Amino acid sequence: MTVRLSGGKHSGFTIIELLVVILILAILMAIALPLYLGALGQSEVTTCRTNMYSIAQAEAAYRARVPGHVYTTNLSDLKSDLGSNPACPAGGTYSVTISDGSELANNGLPVPAGGIIVKCSIPSHGVFAPGIDKN
Ligand SMILES: [Zn+2]
């Protein structure tokens, strides 16, 4: 490839042609990058919410298994029901809260006292209240 600054009989690209190509690539990147990053963020939320659903399922299994049939807020109690510990793809950590009646599900509805809410430490990932939120 030969870059020339002024007219002539040489074959190759002019600096203007090169700049136009770079400009077109920059425009395409400006369009594609936000779409890509948005899709990446959305897939992280989907994976995180699937993990919260799994934790809620493990809570139900735990409650059915233990004497007294209560939920636990200690995630290490769920090891035998959960298998491997689910990890938030964005590095958040999970916690389980037992509602006192004032907690809200992800869809804004109140969680009745005694119900559980699975939370991710990353606020944009929301919470999951089994039986109230859709996964
Ligand atoms: Zn998360």
Boltz pocket constraint, residues with backbone or C-beta under 6 A from the ligand:
constraints:
  - pocket:
      binder: B
      contacts: [[A, 44], [A, 48], [A, 88], [A, 89], [A, 90], [A, 92], [A, 93], [A, 120], [A, 121], [A, 122], [A, 125]]
      max_distance: 6.0
